[in-house]
C-alpha cells in the first residue's frame, strides 16, 4: 500500500479511474443528462453529446450503460473516430460480432442487415461514437444513410455522437445537414461548479472509507480553479495533494499544499 494511503487510512486510491459504472459520481445536472439519454434510447432517437475535455462525457455514457436493459438494447462502443468509411464499418462489424467483408458496400450491408435482424428480435442497437469531432468527412457524408430504413419511415437504431463542442460546429455546416436534421437530441455537458468539486472529493474519499474532511474549504476552491472544472484534472491534482500532505505529515490538505502542487500563487 502506498505511503499516502496509510497516512490517511484509506483502503484504496480514492481518485483512480478504475471505478464501476454503478459507483460513478453524478451531480444533478449530469443525472438529468443520463435521463434524457435514456429517453432518447427508448425512442430510438439519435443524440449529439458535446462538452469540453474532462467534464464527464464518458461518465455520463457509462451511467447510461448501467441503466439500459441488456435484453432490450445492444450497445456498441466505437472509440476510433479517425477511420475512413470502409475501416469504420469494418470496426463496427467486428464489434457486432459480424464477419467483415472486403468492400465498403458489403460492410455497410452487413451492418444494416444486422440492425434489421435485431429489430425483429425487439432489440435496439445503440452505436456510441466517441471523439466524433475527429470523424473524416467521407464518413459524416454517409452516416445518415445508416439511419434510413424502409424509406426513412422507421427508427431502428440510436446513433450517439460524442465529442468536443466543435462537433456541433461541423454538423451545422450545410453539407452535413442530412445527418444533423436526424439528430433530435442535442445535449451539452456543462462545467462543474465549486460545490460539485467539493461533493465529488467527499464522495470519492468516502468510497475509500474516509469519513472525515481531508481538504480545507479554501483548498477545495483553489483545487477547483486549478483543475479548470475538469474532473480528470481534479483526480490528478487531488492525488498529488494527498501525497504532498503525507510527505509533510499533515492530515489536512490546505491552500499552501494545493498552491505548491498546482504551481499557483498562495495569496495568504
N, C-alpha and C positions, 0 to 999 in steps of 0.2 A: 504494500500500500504506500502511496506517495506521502511524503512528509506533511504536505499541507492538508491532506485528508485526515491524518492522525491528529494534527494540530487543532482542526475544527471539529473533530469527532464525527466526520462524515463517513457514511457507509459506501458511497460511490462518488465518482466525479459528477458533480451536480449539473455541469453545463456541457456535458458530452452530447454529440449529435445522435448517439445511439439511444433512441427512446422509442417505445412502441407507439403506434398510431393512437391507441386509446388513452395514452398518457400525455399527449401533446397539450400544451397550454394554449387556450383560446380566449382572448378578450371578447367582450360582447360584439364589437364591430366585426370580428372575424367569424364568430358564431353565426351572425346574420348572413355573411357571405356563404358559409357552408350550407345554410338552409336554402338560400337562393339557388345554389348549385344543385342541391338535391331536388328542388322543384323543377329545375331545367331538365335534369336527367329523367324525371318522371314524365315529362312532356316530350321526350326525345328531341329536345331543342339543342342548338349549338351555342357555345359560350366563348367569349373572349375575356380572359382574366389577366389584367396588367397591373404592374406595380414596380417600384424601384427595387434595386437589388437588396436582398436581405430583409424585406418587410414581412415575409411569411407566406409567400405564394405557395411554396411546396408544402408547408404545414397545412394550409387550407385544403390542398388536394389530398393529403394523407388523411385528414379528418373526414373528408368526403368518402374516401375509400373505406374507412372504418364504418361508415353509416350505411353504405349501399349493400343491399342483399346480393350475395353471390349467386343466388338462384335466379334472380331477375336481371342482373347486369353483368356484362363481361367487360372488365376494364383492361385496356391495353395501353401501356405507357411507352411513348416514343421520345427518347431523350436526345437523339442526334438530329437536329433540325437543319443541318448544313448539307444534307444529301440532296442529290438531284432527284427528279421524279421517279426514274426507274429504281434507283437504290432505296429510295424511301419506301416504295411499295414492296420491294424485296424485304426490307426490315420489318414492315408490317406483316407480311406473310409469315415470316419466321416467328414473330411474336404471337401470332394467332395459331401457330402450330400447323401452318399450311406448307405444302411443298412448293418452293419458289420455282418459277419457270424463267426462261431466258428473256422474253420480250416484255417491254413496259405494258403493252396492251394485255398480254396474258396475265401479268401480275395484277393489274387493275381488275381484270375479270374475275380472278380468283378471290380477291378481297370482296368485291361486290356480291358474288355468288354466296360467299360465306355469310355476309351480312344478311342476305335474304333467308338463308337457312336458319340463322339464329332467330330471326323474326318469326319464322314458323314454329320455332320452339319456345316462343314467348320470352326470348332473351334480348335485351337491348345492348348492343355493342357501344362502348364509350371509348373513343380514341383520345388520349391525353397527349397533346403535342407540346412538349416543354421547349423553352428557348425559341419560341415560334417567330420572334422578331428576326432571327437569323435565317429564316427559310429562303431558299432560292426562288426567284420569280417564276421559273417554269413550273415549280410545284404549286405555288399560290394560284397560278393560272388554271390549275387542274383540280384543285381540292373541291370546288363547288360541285363538280360532276359526281364526286363520291357521295354527295348528299342528295342526289337526284334519283328517285326510284318511282317507277310506274308513272311516267310523265310528270314528275315532280309533284305527285299527289299524296305521297306517303312519307312520313318521317320514320326511318328505320334505325337510325343511329344518332348518337350525340358526338359532336366534334368539340373538344375543349382545347382552345389555343391559349397558351400561357406564355407571357413574355414581358419585356420591359415596355414602358409607355410608347416607345417608337413603333411597336406592333400596330397600335391603333392608327398611328400616322400613316403607316404603309397601307393598311386595309382601307383607309378612307380615299386613297388615290382612285381616280376614275377607272383605271384598268383592273382594279381589284373589286369593283362594286358587285359583281356577280356573287362573290364569296361573302362580302361584308353584309349585304342585304339578307343573307341567310343566317346570320348570327344574331339571334334575337335577344340574347342576354349579353350585355357589355358591362363587365364588372371591374372595379378598381380596388386594389388592396392599398389602403392608406397607411401612413406612417404611424408608429406607436407614439403614445404620449409618455410623459414622465411617470404618471400613475400606472400606465401599462408596464413600463420597465420595472417599477417597484414591485408590482404584483407578479411579474414574471420571475424576478430574482427570488422572491419568497416562495413561489410555487416550486421552482427547481431545487431550492435548498431543502424544502420540506420533503421532497422525494428522496433526498439523501439523508433523511432522518435528522434534519436540523430544524428545531422549532423555536429558535431564538434569533433576534436581529443580528446580522453579520455585517451589513452595510449601513453606515450612518446616513441619515436623511439627505444631508448636503452632498455626501459621496454618491448617492444614487442619482441626484440631479446632475452632477458632474459626469458620471458614467454615461448617463443618457445622452448628454450633449456630445461627449467624445465619440460615442457609437453612432451618432447621426441617425438615430431611430432604427438602426439595422440590428436585428436580433442576433444574427451571426456574429456581428462585431461585439455585441453585449456578451455573448458566450466567451469570446476570446479575451476581452478585457476583464470580465469578472473572474475568470480562471487565473489570469495573471495577477490580479489584485489579491486573490486569496493566497497565492504563492508568496507574493510580496509581503503580506501581513504575517504569514507564517514565518518567514525569514526574520522579520522584526519582532517576533514573539508577541504579536498583537492579536487579540481576539475580535477586534472590530476594525473593519476597513473604513478609514476616514478619508477626507478630501486630499490630504497630503499623499496618501498612497495612490489614489486614483490619478492625481496630477502627475506623480512620478512615472506611473505606468503608461499613461496616455500622452505624456510629454506636454501637459497643459500647464499654464501658469496658475499657481495657487494664490489667489488674492489675499487670503488670510496670512 
